[in-house]
Amino acid sequence: MHRMLFVPFFLIVGFQSYAAIEPITESQLVEYADLAIKVIEDIPGKAVVPFYIDRSPSLPLLPSIQDPSVMAQDHENLIPIIEKYNPVVYLHPDEKYFPITAEEYCTGPQTAIALQTDDSILIPQGDVTMDQVYSFYESYSQKSEAFNLYFDITQGVTFGSDPSKNRDENNNLTTPCSVLTWETDDALYVQYLYLYGFNGPFSIGILHGDDFPVQDAHEADLEHVTLMIDKGTRELKKIYYSSHDRYEGMWLNADNPDIAYEGTHPVVFAARSSHGNYPREGTYIRIYGLGNDITGSKTRWTPILRRIYVNTDERFDPSIMGWCYHAGNLGKRGVSSPFAQAWFQNSLNEIGREYDTVPFCINPKSPNFVDEVIDYEEYKACILSKIPLAKIPE
């Protein structure tokens, strides 16, 4: 036990300095594999009981792409493409931090706008509007103090929009997501933006709950899937699965055998708590086996689609799309808004990595993975063999 206690704190240093944990010895590899197994067996750590806050009935909502007003503005005739290839997303059986609408997160009755410097409130809870959010973009976005702004949210928002109130007749989750489109000389791009209220903490060895920065917990988790479509044939050519940052995601050809389809819809698996997107169920090994992304299928999410536009497009409406241009962070520890992300309407900045180099192991058989047949010893052996490949991203 004492030998294992040392490793997580050793790794805390390693998170800050890549060279601090290279090279690793064979004995350390075994130790990391033991800890990686323990992470699987020992979740949840601190008990987390989700609860949800009712959305204000007067909250202005971005209309879906099936709304007549949106269809009338579809000058490019892209709505059929957006609907045809809308990914089906599967959330992990243990997921606690669900998707949330931008309206509920950014302008709902539980959200204020505050300053990082002293946590002073600029706009109190319930008074934030999309127009106000966009006005801060216009006055702050070119200034160094823009990082001071953040959405100050309550804990209830971290669990997302109430999944029990966002269901269709087949019990699929339908919480809306935003869709952005653009084109280049030879391709159309459709980008689906998935907003979650919280990026849950990684359990690393003895570190559970949300106590250490190294566990990477933060408010507002913004992920995406980008589709590249042939402009002539309008056939799907490539899919980008986002994961953590623009270096850990991956482009896959649409005919890759690891991609499943439900009709014309590519299947995406969102990792537990961190919501990184992947084409397969299993364990994607990260940070020497101690920050793994684990995917599984339980909740089937088929989002209602809401189209957004860049602010240079005449169809951009700050009164319902202003959150896309929030000048600061989406939470006190949160990520920046879409416009500040390198991938937003920019496929060239979705750098990613080669899919074949991503360390992967099939999930072990357990109550949460009843369809898998691999046992823990095989799983441990797989983790052990892949850990040298699962370095901290540069």
C-alpha positions in Angstrom: 0.0 0.0 0.0 2.7 2.5 0.9 4.6 1.8 -2.3 1.5 2.6 -4.3 0.8 5.8 -2.4 4.0 7.3 -3.7 3.2 7.0 -7.4 0.3 9.4 -7.7 2.2 12.3 -6.1 5.2 11.5 -8.3 2.9 11.7 -11.2 1.6 15.1 -10.1 5.0 16.4 -10.8 5.1 14.5 -14.1 1.9 16.2 -15.3 3.7 19.6 -15.1 7.0 18.3 -16.5 7.0 15.7 -19.2 10.6 14.8 -18.7 10.1 14.2 -15.0 8.7 10.8 -15.6 10.9 9.6 -18.5 12.2 7.1 -18.8 10.1 4.8 -16.6 11.4 1.5 -15.3 9.8 -1.9 -15.8 8.8 -2.0 -12.2 7.1 1.4 -12.5 5.2 0.1 -15.6 3.8 -2.7 -13.5 2.9 -0.3 -10.7 1.1 2.0 -13.1 -0.8 -0.9 -14.5 -1.9 -1.9 -11.0 -3.1 1.6 -10.4 -4.9 1.7 -13.8 -6.7 -1.4 -12.8 -7.5 0.1 -9.4 -9.0 3.1 -11.1 -11.5 0.8 -12.9 -12.3 -1.2 -9.8 -12.4 1.6 -7.3 -14.6 4.3 -8.8 -16.6 6.3 -7.7 -14.4 7.6 -4.9 -16.5 10.3 -3.4 -20.2 9.7 -3.8 -21.8 12.0 -6.3 -25.5 12.4 -6.4 -26.7 14.4 -9.4 -29.4 17.0 -9.1 -30.9 19.3 -11.7 -32.2 22.9 -11.7 -35.4 23.7 -13.6 -34.9 25.9 -16.6 -36.8 29.2 -16.6 -39.9 28.8 -18.8 -39.2 32.3 -20.3 -35.6 31.5 -21.4 -35.2 32.4 -25.1 -34.3 29.3 -27.0 -32.4 28.9 -30.2 -34.8 27.2 -32.7 -34.1 23.8 -34.1 -33.1 23.3 -37.7 -36.6 22.0 -38.4 -38.1 25.4 -37.4 -39.6 27.1 -40.6 -37.5 30.3 -39.9 -34.3 28.3 -39.9 -35.2 26.3 -42.9 -36.0 29.5 -44.8 -32.5 30.7 -44.1 -30.8 27.6 -45.4 -29.4 29.2 -48.5 -26.9 26.4 -49.0 -29.4 23.6 -48.7 -27.3 22.0 -45.9 -30.1 21.0 -43.5 -30.6 17.6 -45.2 -26.8 16.9 -44.9 -26.8 18.1 -41.2 -29.6 15.7 -40.4 -28.4 12.8 -42.5 -25.0 12.5 -40.8 -26.0 13.7 -37.3 -23.8 11.4 -35.1 -25.4 9.1 -32.6 -23.6 9.6 -29.3 -23.4 7.0 -26.6 -22.7 8.0 -23.0 -21.0 5.8 -20.5 -23.2 3.8 -18.0 -21.6 5.7 -15.1 -22.0 9.1 -16.6 -23.1 11.8 -14.1 -22.3 15.0 -16.0 -24.8 15.2 -18.9 -25.1 17.5 -21.8 -26.6 20.9 -21.3 -28.1 23.6 -23.5 -26.1 26.7 -24.0 -29.1 28.8 -22.9 -29.5 26.9 -19.6 -25.8 27.0 -18.9 -25.0 30.6 -19.9 -28.2 32.5 -19.3 -30.4 30.4 -17.0 -31.6 31.5 -13.6 -28.6 29.9 -11.9 -25.8 31.7 -13.9 -24.0 35.0 -13.2 -21.1 36.6 -14.9 -18.1 37.3 -12.5 -14.5 38.4 -12.6 -11.6 36.1 -11.8 -9.6 38.8 -10.0 -11.9 39.1 -7.0 -15.0 36.9 -7.9 -17.0 40.1 -8.0 -20.4 39.7 -9.8 -20.9 41.8 -12.9 -24.3 40.5 -13.8 -26.2 38.6 -11.1 -28.0 35.2 -11.4 -31.0 35.3 -13.6 -30.1 38.6 -15.3 -27.6 37.3 -17.8 -28.8 37.6 -21.5 -27.1 36.5 -24.7 -27.0 40.1 -25.9 -25.1 41.0 -22.7 -22.7 38.2 -23.3 -22.0 39.3 -26.8 -21.6 42.9 -25.7 -18.7 41.7 -23.5 -17.1 40.1 -26.6 -17.3 43.5 -28.4 -15.7 45.4 -25.5 -13.3 42.8 -24.0 -12.2 40.4 -26.7 -9.2 42.4 -27.8 -8.1 43.2 -24.3 -5.8 41.3 -22.0 -8.4 41.4 -19.2 -10.9 39.3 -21.1 -9.6 36.2 -19.3 -11.1 37.8 -16.1 -14.6 37.1 -17.2 -16.3 33.8 -16.4 -19.7 32.3 -16.0 -20.4 31.7 -12.3 -22.7 28.7 -12.1 -24.2 26.6 -9.3 -23.5 23.0 -8.7 -26.8 21.9 -10.2 -25.8 23.1 -13.6 -22.7 20.9 -13.6 -24.9 17.8 -14.0 -26.4 19.1 -17.2 -29.9 19.6 -18.5 -32.2 17.2 -16.7 -32.0 14.0 -18.8 -35.4 12.9 -17.6 -37.0 15.9 -19.3 -35.0 15.6 -22.6 -36.2 12.3 -24.0 -38.1 11.1 -27.1 -40.7 8.3 -27.3 -37.9 5.7 -27.6 -36.1 7.0 -24.4 -33.2 8.5 -26.4 -31.6 11.6 -24.8 -32.5 14.6 -27.0 -30.7 17.5 -25.2 -29.9 20.0 -28.1 -26.5 20.6 -29.5 -25.2 23.4 -31.8 -24.2 22.9 -35.4 -21.8 25.1 -37.4 -21.1 24.7 -41.1 -18.5 26.1 -43.5 -16.8 25.2 -46.8 -13.5 25.3 -48.5 -12.6 24.9 -52.2 -13.1 21.1 -52.1 -15.1 20.2 -49.0 -18.0 21.0 -46.8 -17.6 20.8 -43.1 -20.3 20.2 -40.5 -19.2 20.7 -36.9 -21.4 19.4 -34.0 -20.7 21.2 -30.7 -21.5 19.3 -27.5 -21.6 21.3 -24.3 -21.5 19.5 -20.9 -21.9 21.3 -17.5 -18.8 19.7 -16.1 -15.6 17.7 -16.9 -15.5 15.3 -14.0 -12.2 14.6 -12.2 -10.0 11.7 -13.1 -9.4 9.2 -10.2 -5.7 8.7 -10.1 -4.5 6.2 -7.5 -5.6 7.4 -4.1 -6.8 10.8 -5.6 -10.6 10.7 -5.8 -13.2 13.5 -5.9 -12.3 17.0 -7.0 -9.4 18.0 -4.7 -6.3 18.4 -6.9 -5.8 20.4 -10.2 -4.0 17.4 -11.7 -7.3 15.6 -11.8 -8.5 18.0 -14.5 -12.0 18.8 -13.2 -13.5 21.9 -14.7 -16.8 23.6 -15.3 -18.1 23.7 -18.9 -16.8 20.9 -21.1 -17.0 21.7 -24.7 -16.4 18.9 -27.2 -17.1 18.5 -30.9 -17.3 16.1 -33.9 -16.4 17.5 -37.3 -17.5 15.9 -40.6 -15.7 16.5 -43.9 -18.1 16.0 -46.8 -17.4 16.0 -50.5 -18.8 19.1 -52.1 -19.7 17.4 -55.3 -21.2 14.1 -54.2 -22.1 15.3 -50.6 -20.8 12.0 -49.3 -19.2 11.7 -45.9 -15.4 11.4 -46.3 -13.8 11.9 -42.9 -14.8 12.3 -39.2 -12.9 14.2 -36.5 -13.4 12.9 -33.0 -12.4 15.6 -30.5 -10.6 14.6 -27.3 -9.3 17.0 -24.7 -7.5 19.3 -27.0 -6.7 19.6 -30.7 -3.7 17.3 -30.4 -5.4 14.3 -28.8 -8.4 14.1 -31.2 -8.2 12.1 -34.4 -9.3 12.2 -38.0 -10.6 8.9 -39.4 -11.7 8.1 -42.9 -15.4 7.5 -43.0 -14.9 3.9 -44.2 -12.6 3.0 -41.3 -13.8 -0.5 -40.1 -13.8 0.7 -36.5 -16.5 3.2 -37.1 -20.1 1.9 -36.6 -23.1 3.4 -38.3 -26.7 3.5 -37.5 -28.1 4.0 -41.0 -26.2 7.1 -42.2 -25.3 8.3 -38.7 -21.8 7.6 -37.5 -21.6 6.3 -33.9 -19.6 8.3 -31.3 -18.7 7.1 -27.8 -18.2 9.9 -25.2 -15.8 9.0 -22.4 -17.0 8.9 -18.9 -16.8 12.3 -17.2 -14.2 13.7 -19.6 -16.5 13.4 -22.7 -13.7 12.8 -25.1 -15.1 11.4 -28.4 -14.0 8.0 -29.8 -15.2 5.5 -32.4 -15.1 2.4 -30.1 -16.1 1.2 -26.7 -13.2 0.5 -24.5 -10.3 2.1 -22.6 -8.2 4.7 -24.3 -5.0 4.8 -22.3 -3.6 8.2 -21.4 -0.9 9.6 -19.1 0.8 6.3 -18.4 -2.5 4.6 -17.7 -3.7 7.0 -15.0 -5.8 9.4 -16.9 -7.6 7.0 -19.1 -10.7 7.8 -21.2 -13.2 5.0 -20.8 -16.2 4.6 -23.1 -19.2 2.4 -22.9 -22.8 2.4 -24.2 -25.9 3.0 -22.1 -27.6 6.4 -22.8 -28.2 6.9 -26.5 -28.1 10.6 -27.4 -29.6 11.8 -30.6 -29.5 15.6 -30.1 -32.0 18.1 -31.3 -29.9 20.2 -33.7 -29.7 24.0 -33.5 -27.8 25.9 -36.1 -25.3 28.6 -35.2 -23.3 31.0 -37.4 -20.1 33.0 -37.1 -20.7 36.7 -36.3 -19.8 37.8 -39.8 -22.7 35.8 -41.2 -25.9 37.9 -41.7 -27.8 35.0 -40.0 -25.9 35.4 -36.7 -28.3 36.6 -34.0 -26.5 37.7 -30.8 -29.8 37.5 -28.8 -29.7 33.7 -29.1 -26.2 32.9 -30.2 -24.2 35.3 -28.1 -22.6 32.6 -25.9 -20.5 31.5 -28.9 -18.5 34.8 -28.5 -18.2 34.9 -24.7 -15.0 36.9 -24.1 -13.8 34.9 -21.1 -14.2 31.4 -19.8 -17.3 29.3 -19.6 -16.6 28.6 -15.9 -14.2 29.6 -13.2 -12.0 26.8 -14.2 -13.8 26.3 -17.5 -12.7 26.3 -21.1 -13.0 29.3 -23.4 -16.0 29.9 -25.6 -16.2 28.4 -29.1 -14.8 31.5 -31.0 -11.6 31.3 -28.9 -11.1 27.6 -29.7 -8.6 26.9 -32.5 -10.9 24.3 -34.1 -14.0 26.5 -34.3 -14.8 26.7 -38.0 -11.2 25.7 -38.8 -10.6 22.1 -39.8 -6.8 22.8 -40.3 -6.4 23.4 -36.6 -7.9 20.0 -35.7 -4.5 18.6 -35.7 -5.1 15.4 -33.9 -3.0 12.3 -34.0 -2.8 9.1 -36.0 -5.6 6.8 -34.9 -3.4 3.7 -35.2 -1.1 5.1 -32.5 -3.9 5.5 -29.9 -3.3 2.9 -27.1 -6.6 1.0 -26.6 -7.8 -1.9 -24.5 -11.1 -3.7 -24.5 -13.0 -3.0 -21.3 -12.9 -5.8 -18.7 -16.0 -7.9 -17.9 -17.9 -6.3 -15.0 -21.4 -5.3 -14.1 -20.9 -2.1 -16.1 -19.6 -3.9 -19.2 -21.8 -7.0 -19.4 -21.1 -7.5 -23.1 -17.4 -7.7 -22.8 -15.6 -11.1 -22.4 -12.1 -10.0 -21.5 -11.1 -10.7 -17.9 -9.0 -8.5 -15.5 -5.8 -10.3 -16.1 -6.0 -9.9 -19.8 -7.0 -6.3 -19.3 -4.1 -5.7 -17.0 -1.7 -7.3 -19.5 -3.1 -5.0 -22.2 -2.7 -1.9 -20.1 0.9 -2.9 -19.2 1.8 -3.4 -22.8 0.3 -0.1 -23.9 1.5 2.2 -21.1 4.8 3.1 -22.8 2.8 4.5 -25.7 0.4 6.5 -23.5 2.7 9.4 -22.7 1.6 12.8 -21.7 0.6 14.7 -24.9 3.2 17.3 -25.9 
